[in-house]
Amino acid sequence: MKKFFGILLAAVMCLGLTACTNPFEEEPEEQDGKVVIEVGVLGSTTEQEIFRKYKNGFQEKYPNVVVQLEAIPGDYATGMNNYVQNSTFPDVVFAPGDQHAAYSSRGHFVDLRAYDEADDTFSFDDIYPELIETTHYDSTDEGIWFMPRDYNKVVTFVNKTMLALVPGENGQMYAGYGSFEALKEAWDLETFYEVCAAVTKKVAENAADPSSVPQEEKVAGLIRGTVAVDARYNWYPAYEPILRHYGGSMISLDKAGEGEEPDYNAMLSVDSDETMQAYRSFYENLAKPGYVKQTLASSGAAAFPNSQAAMWFTTRPSWGEVNSANATFEVDFLPFPFDYVGVGCTGYAITTLAETRVSEYAETKEGTNEKMTNADYGWLFLKYIASEDGQNAIGETGMGVPSLMSMKDKGTWLEYGSADINHEAFVLDVEGQQTMAVNDIYSFPATAQKTVSDNCISIMTYVVKDSFWPADLTLPIDRNNYKEIYAKVDEYKNVMMVRINAAN
């Protein structure tokens, strides 16, 4: 199979979701005489809806196969570790691009390249190559360990109902642009900051005299506590592009060195001069003016769906969070305003245990006397997910942008909500914007990757706080002038390096 080239990319999504015992609350299906494969799925409402679509479409196509949900117990890592410890993996399991490495690298998933090469009806060449890169578990691995189901580019969710009540300096709404269409035409980083300033000013005015705030503005959320943007600075695909814009980077692959053993200490550039400068710029431009909260919910998904932020840096699946909150405001989308942006995906993997399972009702493999294993049936399920029918199934939920390049400009995903919504923001190639490698974390040992991710997030929760920065931000960046923030960065880097060294 052809070797894929391109920038390493990934994304992720926040996956700390609680599983349900019987999330569908459906009657048991008739399984007599049918092959049954189990699929491990997160127990969130969104994942339930998406899986139901896949299940119904697949079983219509393959009526002799039952796709049975197994709710992953607890959050993703807890559930997966439970499978590992008890050797109880289902046949197919949900796999996020930023969390699969700890399992695919240790032999729990099947490399899908063999299935691709043996199947003339399918080719991974039809899927965005940057998504294929997210399926690798480190920078040298070429295995394809899960099937990408969606194309997740970080964009800007916009609360149009709120912005329609936010005047600019010229008195026109939409922060002075008069309409969303005019705002869309003018959209760039400077415009983004203008909107942030206008929202912050309006909220401050209303908070100073709450008794005179019109009911319409209260309902829209223009009250004390609302911020301009939920920037999700506790999520790598959101904060790393901003750090790159300001000249820094949490992970610098160009500092890996030329020896066989990478210089992990240099690669982990959380304390480099350039990155410390980027932290300061992040604080100075977003946190200090009050455009973002200086504390953020662990999921990062509370403010915008509840009308507590005018904008939100996130990906298409987050639309489910808005719907789950029963939001009544009008949502639209604009591109990510900075000159770097991340793209990634989630999907499903076939587990190696599935290769050992054979149903008594399994068909014989074509041209052989062997019966199909549950892994073979799992491949049929994964192929369905990546087919136009499967992509349209997730498109109907509104939560997925197709991973098939051929569906960039077509499919049910463009009809969800309204055809007039700016769906193009999710696939638009913005001039001057570079798609960035959000899975640079794969360059660290697989068993250390979660530790690196968690502690980078911890660093970001401190760089936004007033208490860690001096009043004079023009001081040269060094350990004497910025000792509080340096101390925090050192604390978390030490934890990461201990784990990295232990993994080697």
MARZAVO-511526 format. One line per 2 residues: number of its first residue (from 0); their letters; for each residue x, y, z of C-alpha. Coordinates in steps of 0.1 Angstrom, whole numbers, plus 5000, padded with zeros to 4 digits. Layout:
<drendos>
NUM> a> X:Y:Z; ...
</drendos>
This chain:
<drendos>
0> mk> 5000:5000:5000; 5012:5034:4992
2> kf> 5031:5053:5020; 5013:5084:5031
4> fg> 5032:5117:5033; 5023:5150:5048
6> il> 5022:5168:5080; 5013:5147:5111
8> la> 4980:5158:5123; 4955:5148:5149
10> av> 4929:5162:5171; 4911:5153:5197
12> mc> 4883:5157:5215; 4876:5157:5251
14> lg> 4864:5122:5260; 4858:5121:5298
16> lt> 4822:5108:5294; 4802:5085:5316
18> ac> 4789:5053:5301; 4754:5040:5305
20> tn> 4743:5004:5312; 4718:5003:5284
22> pf> 4722:5036:5265; 4697:5028:5237
24> ee> 4670:5014:5260; 4659:4992:5231
26> ep> 4645:4957:5231; 4670:4929:5225
28> ee> 4673:4920:5188; 4667:4887:5173
30> qd> 4701:4870:5170; 4692:4834:5161
32> gk> 4712:4823:5131; 4731:4856:5129
34> vv> 4767:4866:5134; 4770:4890:5164
36> ie> 4799:4914:5167; 4803:4937:5197
38> vg> 4813:4973:5194; 4827:4993:5223
40> vl> 4812:5028:5223; 4813:5057:5247
42> gs> 4781:5062:5266; 4775:5098:5257
44> tt> 4743:5109:5241; 4761:5120:5210
46> eq> 4780:5087:5206; 4747:5068:5211
48> ei> 4730:5087:5183; 4760:5083:5159
50> fr> 4763:5045:5166; 4725:5040:5162
52> ky> 4728:5055:5127; 4757:5032:5118
54> kn> 4740:5002:5133; 4708:5007:5114
56> gf> 4724:5013:5081; 4749:4985:5084
58> qe> 4723:4959:5094; 4701:4969:5066
60> ky> 4730:4962:5042; 4740:4930:5061
62> pn> 4708:4915:5076; 4726:4884:5088
64> vv> 4749:4904:5111; 4740:4921:5144
66> vq> 4761:4950:5156; 4757:4950:5193
68> le> 4768:4979:5214; 4789:4975:5245
70> ai> 4790:5007:5265; 4827:5014:5274
72> pg> 4827:5015:5312; 4837:5049:5327
74> dy> 4858:5074:5307; 4878:5062:5277
76> at> 4911:5055:5294; 4894:5037:5324
78> gm> 4873:5015:5301; 4902:5006:5278
80> nn> 4925:4998:5307; 4898:4976:5321
82> yv> 4897:4957:5288; 4934:4953:5288
84> qn> 4936:4940:5324; 4907:4915:5319
86> st> 4913:4906:5283; 4877:4915:5275
88> fp> 4880:4937:5244; 4849:4938:5222
90> dv> 4854:4930:5185; 4855:4967:5175
92> vf> 4862:4997:5197; 4859:5034:5195
94> ap> 4893:5051:5189; 4901:5088:5192
96> gd> 4932:5100:5174; 4949:5113:5205
98> qh> 4943:5084:5228; 4948:5052:5208
100> aa> 4986:5049:5208; 4988:5034:5243
102> ys> 4967:5004:5230; 4976:5002:5193
104> sr> 5013:5003:5201; 5009:4973:5225
106> gh> 4992:4950:5201; 4956:4954:5211
108> fv> 4944:4966:5177; 4947:4951:5142
110> dl> 4967:4969:5115; 4941:4976:5089
112> ra> 4965:4978:5060; 4963:4941:5054
114> yd> 4925:4944:5050; 4929:4973:5026
116> ea> 4955:4955:5005; 4932:4924:5002
118> dd> 4901:4944:4994; 4896:4958:4959
120> tf> 4864:4976:4969; 4882:4999:4993
122> sf> 4912:5022:4995; 4926:5044:5022
124> dd> 4937:5068:4995; 4901:5081:4994
126> iy> 4904:5094:5030; 4922:5127:5038
128> pe> 4959:5117:5042; 4962:5139:5073
130> li> 4936:5118:5090; 4954:5086:5081
132> et> 4985:5101:5099; 4965:5103:5131
134> th> 4961:5065:5130; 4998:5060:5136
136> yd> 5011:5055:5172; 5044:5074:5168
138> st> 5064:5094:5143; 5079:5063:5126
140> de> 5049:5039:5127; 5031:5034:5094
142> gi> 5003:5011:5107; 4967:5022:5102
144> wf> 4952:5012:5136; 4917:5026:5132
146> mp> 4892:5037:5106; 4888:5075:5105
148> rd> 4851:5084:5105; 4852:5122:5105
150> yn> 4873:5153:5095; 4876:5175:5126
152> kv> 4891:5209:5119; 4890:5234:5147
154> vt> 4867:5263:5138; 4849:5292:5156
156> fv> 4814:5285:5167; 4794:5318:5168
158> nk> 4763:5326:5189; 4746:5348:5163
160> tm> 4717:5356:5187; 4742:5372:5211
162> la> 4763:5390:5185; 4731:5405:5170
164> lv> 4728:5425:5203; 4765:5436:5205
166> pg> 4773:5470:5190; 4806:5481:5177
168> en> 4821:5516:5180; 4799:5527:5151
170> gq> 4767:5515:5168; 4760:5487:5144
172> my> 4754:5453:5158; 4776:5422:5152
174> ag> 4804:5442:5168; 4801:5470:5142
176> yg> 4797:5448:5111; 4759:5450:5109
178> sf> 4753:5414:5099; 4768:5380:5101
180> ea> 4774:5379:5064; 4795:5412:5067
182> lk> 4813:5397:5096; 4821:5366:5077
184> ea> 4835:5386:5048; 4857:5406:5071
186> wd> 4868:5377:5093; 4904:5375:5102
188> le> 4924:5377:5134; 4920:5415:5137
190> tf> 4882:5411:5133; 4882:5383:5159
192> ye> 4898:5406:5185; 4874:5434:5176
194> vc> 4845:5411:5183; 4862:5400:5216
196> aa> 4865:5437:5227; 4829:5445:5217
198> vt> 4814:5416:5236; 4836:5423:5267
200> kk> 4826:5459:5267; 4789:5451:5264
202> va> 4790:5426:5292; 4808:5450:5314
204> en> 4783:5478:5308; 4754:5454:5316
206> aa> 4771:5441:5347; 4776:5477:5360
208> dp> 4738:5484:5357; 4720:5451:5357
210> ss> 4686:5466:5365; 4685:5484:5331
212> vp> 4695:5454:5310; 4667:5446:5285
214> qe> 4652:5411:5289; 4663:5402:5254
216> ek> 4699:5408:5263; 4696:5388:5295
218> va> 4682:5358:5277; 4710:5361:5251
220> gl> 4736:5359:5279; 4750:5394:5279
222> ir> 4753:5394:5317; 4780:5392:5343
224> gt> 4802:5361:5338; 4799:5358:5300
226> va> 4831:5360:5280; 4839:5366:5244
228> vd> 4853:5332:5237; 4857:5298:5252
230> ar> 4891:5293:5237; 4894:5257:5252
232> yn> 4929:5264:5263; 4929:5231:5281
234> wy> 4927:5213:5248; 4958:5208:5226
236> pa> 4942:5214:5192; 4929:5248:5204
238> ye> 4959:5262:5224; 4988:5248:5204
240> pi> 4979:5267:5172; 4977:5299:5192
242> lr> 5011:5293:5207; 5025:5286:5172
244> hy> 5010:5318:5160; 5029:5336:5188
246> gg> 5062:5318:5179; 5062:5291:5206
248> sm> 5053:5254:5207; 5048:5228:5235
250> is> 5066:5202:5214; 5094:5210:5189
252> ld> 5103:5181:5166; 5131:5201:5151
254> ka> 5149:5199:5184; 5149:5161:5185
256> ge> 5186:5159:5175; 5202:5136:5150
258> ge> 5211:5106:5172; 5191:5073:5174
260> ep> 5178:5084:5208; 5158:5117:5205
262> dy> 5166:5145:5228; 5133:5144:5246
264> na> 5142:5172:5270; 5148:5196:5241
266> ml> 5118:5183:5222; 5096:5191:5252
268> sv> 5099:5228:5246; 5074:5240:5272
270> ds> 5102:5260:5289; 5120:5274:5258
272> de> 5124:5312:5255; 5101:5312:5224
274> tm> 5073:5293:5242; 5076:5314:5274
276> qa> 5071:5344:5251; 5041:5328:5235
278> yr> 5025:5321:5269; 5029:5357:5277
280> sf> 5013:5368:5244; 4984:5343:5250
282> ye> 4979:5359:5284; 4983:5394:5273
284> nl> 4960:5391:5243; 4933:5368:5255
286> ak> 4933:5364:5293; 4943:5398:5307
288> pg> 4917:5417:5287; 4890:5393:5300
290> yv> 4882:5377:5266; 4885:5342:5282
292> kq> 4878:5330:5317; 4909:5324:5338
294> tl> 4894:5292:5350; 4878:5266:5327
296> as> 4856:5235:5333; 4876:5203:5328
298> sg> 4855:5194:5297; 4858:5229:5282
300> aa> 4822:5224:5270; 4801:5244:5294
302> af> 4803:5281:5285; 4792:5284:5249
304> pn> 4763:5259:5250; 4749:5277:5280
306> sq> 4751:5312:5264; 4781:5322:5286
308> aa> 4805:5328:5256; 4799:5344:5223
310> mw> 4824:5322:5204; 4839:5288:5209
312> ft> 4871:5272:5194; 4861:5236:5188
314> tr> 4852:5210:5162; 4820:5198:5145
316> ps> 4811:5171:5171; 4807:5198:5197
318> wg> 4775:5208:5180; 4761:5179:5200
320> ev> 4770:5197:5232; 4749:5227:5221
322> ns> 4720:5205:5212; 4722:5185:5245
324> an> 4720:5218:5264; 4688:5226:5246
326> at> 4703:5259:5235; 4678:5283:5219
328> fe> 4702:5306:5202; 4712:5306:5166
330> vd> 4746:5290:5158; 4768:5296:5129
332> fl> 4805:5290:5121; 4836:5309:5111
334> pf> 4872:5296:5104; 4897:5295:5133
336> pf> 4912:5330:5132; 4949:5322:5138
338> dy> 4974:5313:5111; 4977:5277:5124
340> vg> 4949:5252:5127; 4947:5215:5137
342> vg> 4928:5187:5120; 4921:5152:5134
344> ct> 4895:5126:5138; 4879:5098:5158
346> gy> 4870:5063:5145; 4868:5026:5152
348> ai> 4895:4999:5156; 4893:4962:5152
350> tt> 4908:4944:5183; 4931:4915:5180
352> la> 4908:4894:5201; 4883:4896:5173
354> et> 4907:4876:5151; 4903:4847:5175
356> rv> 4865:4847:5175; 4845:4828:5150
358> se> 4807:4826:5150; 4790:4793:5143
360> ya> 4769:4813:5117; 4799:4828:5100
362> et> 4802:4826:5062; 4832:4810:5045
364> ke> 4859:4834:5032; 4858:4837:4994
366> gt> 4882:4812:4978; 4890:4794:5010
368> ne> 4876:4768:5033; 4880:4791:5063
370> km> 4852:4808:5081; 4852:4846:5085
372> tn> 4863:4857:5119; 4847:4885:5139
374> ad> 4876:4907:5127; 4865:4901:5091
376> yg> 4830:4912:5100; 4845:4941:5119
378> wl> 4862:4951:5086; 4828:4952:5069
380> fl> 4815:4974:5096; 4845:4998:5093
382> ky> 4841:4999:5055; 4805:5009:5059
384> ia> 4815:5037:5083; 4839:5050:5056
386> se> 4814:5046:5027; 4792:5073:5014
388> dg> 4762:5057:5031; 4781:5056:5064
390> qn> 4793:5092:5060; 4758:5104:5053
392> ai> 4746:5085:5084; 4768:5105:5107
394> ge> 4761:5136:5086; 4724:5133:5096
396> tg> 4733:5137:5132; 4751:5170:5125
398> mg> 4782:5158:5143; 4805:5147:5115
400> vp> 4822:5162:5085; 4830:5134:5061
402> sl> 4865:5118:5062; 4861:5110:5025
404> ms> 4877:5137:5003; 4850:5132:4977
406> mk> 4823:5144:5000; 4838:5178:5008
408> dk> 4811:5195:4989; 4782:5171:4992
410> gt> 4763:5149:5016; 4738:5152:5044
412> wl> 4763:5170:5066; 4757:5201:5045
414> ey> 4720:5200:5051; 4720:5197:5089
416> gs> 4705:5227:5107; 4702:5246:5075
418> ad> 4718:5247:5041; 4724:5284:5047
420> in> 4747:5279:5076; 4784:5284:5069
422> he> 4793:5247:5068; 4822:5256:5045
424> af> 4841:5268:5076; 4848:5232:5085
426> vl> 4867:5224:5052; 4878:5258:5040
428> dv> 4914:5263:5031; 4922:5297:5046
430> eg> 4948:5316:5027; 4980:5319:5048
432> qq> 4968:5294:5074; 4989:5263:5080
434> tm> 4975:5230:5091; 4996:5220:5121
436> av> 5008:5187:5136; 4987:5183:5167
438> nd> 4999:5147:5171; 5035:5157:5176
440> iy> 5030:5140:5210; 5033:5107:5191
442> sf> 5071:5113:5190; 5073:5105:5227
444> pa> 5071:5069:5240; 5035:5056:5237
446> ta> 5032:5049:5274; 5043:5085:5283
448> qk> 5020:5103:5259; 4991:5107:5282
450> tv> 5014:5121:5309; 5028:5146:5285
452> sd> 4994:5156:5273; 4979:5160:5308
454> nc> 5008:5181:5321; 5009:5204:5291
456> is> 4972:5211:5298; 4981:5218:5334
458> im> 5007:5244:5322; 4981:5261:5301
460> ty> 4957:5265:5331; 4983:5286:5348
462> vv> 4995:5308:5319; 4961:5325:5318
464> kd> 4961:5336:5355; 4969:5371:5366
466> sf> 4986:5359:5397; 5015:5343:5377
468> wp> 5024:5374:5357; 5040:5407:5368
470> ad> 5022:5439:5361; 5049:5450:5337
472> lt> 5047:5426:5307; 5075:5445:5289
474> lp> 5102:5430:5311; 5126:5407:5293
476> id> 5116:5370:5295; 5138:5353:5320
478> rn> 5136:5333:5352; 5141:5364:5374
480> ny> 5113:5386:5359; 5088:5357:5355
482> ke> 5098:5334:5383; 5062:5323:5393
484> iy> 5053:5311:5358; 5087:5295:5353
486> ak> 5083:5276:5385; 5050:5261:5374
488> vd> 5064:5252:5340; 5094:5235:5356
490> ey> 5071:5216:5380; 5051:5200:5352
492> kn> 5081:5195:5329; 5098:5175:5356
494> vm> 5068:5152:5359; 5068:5146:5321
496> mv> 5105:5139:5319; 5103:5114:5347
498> ri> 5076:5095:5328; 5094:5098:5295
500> na> 5127:5085:5309; 5108:5056:5327
502> an> 5093:5046:5294; 5126:5042:5276
</drendos>
